Amino acid sequence: MATKKATKRSRKTATKGSARKAKPSTKASANKATKAAPKKKASTKKANAKKPSTKKASAKKASAKKAGTTDRPKQPPKSGGGAAGEAARILTQENPAAAVAEQCELMLDPRRTVATKAARVVHELVHEKPELLVSHVEKFARGLTAKPKRVVQTSADALPAIAKVSPARVAKHLPTLRDAFEPTLADGKDGLVRTFANLCTASVAYQKRLEPILTHALEGANGKTLLRWSEIVLPALKGEPHARARSVVENRLDRIPRSIAQQIATNLGFKLRVRYR
């Protein structure tokens, strides 16, 4: 029994000693862990400290790009091409008459693409310098009945402009222009009405010759066209021709939409009567 108690005591003391020895090791490991932890924080701080350098680098690159774009020499604007460029080239010549005549001839070319291209160039010349086209009235009179729509539009804009600059040149071709009123397109009709009105404005002597065709145009126009043409034709006519053309317009008011009729009545200076069914 004594031996058993002695062995038990020896075992207890052994376990206590081992426990005491193990405690410092655990403390040492904890101390090591705590010492290692600040190292990680330091490393993260270093990583965070490196980030501003990347921002600075990107800022430097952006500033370099901006500096590069601003330091580049500005290129001069490109000159216009197409019809506008060709018209500008013609106008810069010392003697553009030959080039203008060539474009007017090409405008009547049987090839549609060639005629359309030339018509665009001539249309630019109409807006820039119509006096260069005075000697080509006969070509524009033929162009009113051409097949390409662009040729008709150019002719319809050229003739009124020439009528302002040189009405006598246009008046020489009045028979041809009157005959072209029916077969031409709507753009052509509008151009002829503007041409005849400009001739009447230039001289009262043309009123007697042009009153029948202008009255015919007013009688057959739809509502919107009648509104437009009444603003062009009536101020150009004087005396009895004006009174007759005005009566034609007034008689048409009951046969066109009321909103348009009201605008025409306001332009003529009277109150539109109420329609009764």
C-alpha angles and dihedrals in degrees: 000000000000091000093051092053090048092053091049092052091048090052093050092050090048093053092046091052093049091049091051090049092049094052096067090050092054090047090049091051090049090050090050091050092050090048091050093049097068088054090063091050090050091051091051089048089053090050090050090048090055094056097075089058090062090049090051091050092051090047090051091050092050092049090048091052092049091048090049093052094047094045093054114102114250114247117233115252115267117250116249118264136199121042094340092052093048091049090049090051091052093049092052092058119103092231109023095168094095094050091047091051090050092053092048090052092049089051088069094046114132090230106091097211093050092047093047093049092050091046090057091053093047090048089058089052090052090061096041105039117355093173088075089065099053094104093053101063091118091058092050091049088056091044091063090073097038121124100236108083092214091060090052091050093049092049091047091055096040098054097057090047092051091046088061093049100038113006093172092061091054094044090061089068099045095119091054092046093049091050091051094057097085102042097041125093125259090268089053093050091051091051092050093051090051090047094051091046091052090051091051090049091050094052135003088217091077094057095082092052096044103037095087095052092044092050089049090052093051092049095054100040122110122234100276093040091048090054091051097043094045088059090052104038104039096056090049095056125075135197120348095356088058092049092050093048090048092053089052090054094046092051090055095056094087091055100052131066112291095235091059092041089054091055092050092048090051090051091050092048104244137104118256114240121238113259119235125203 
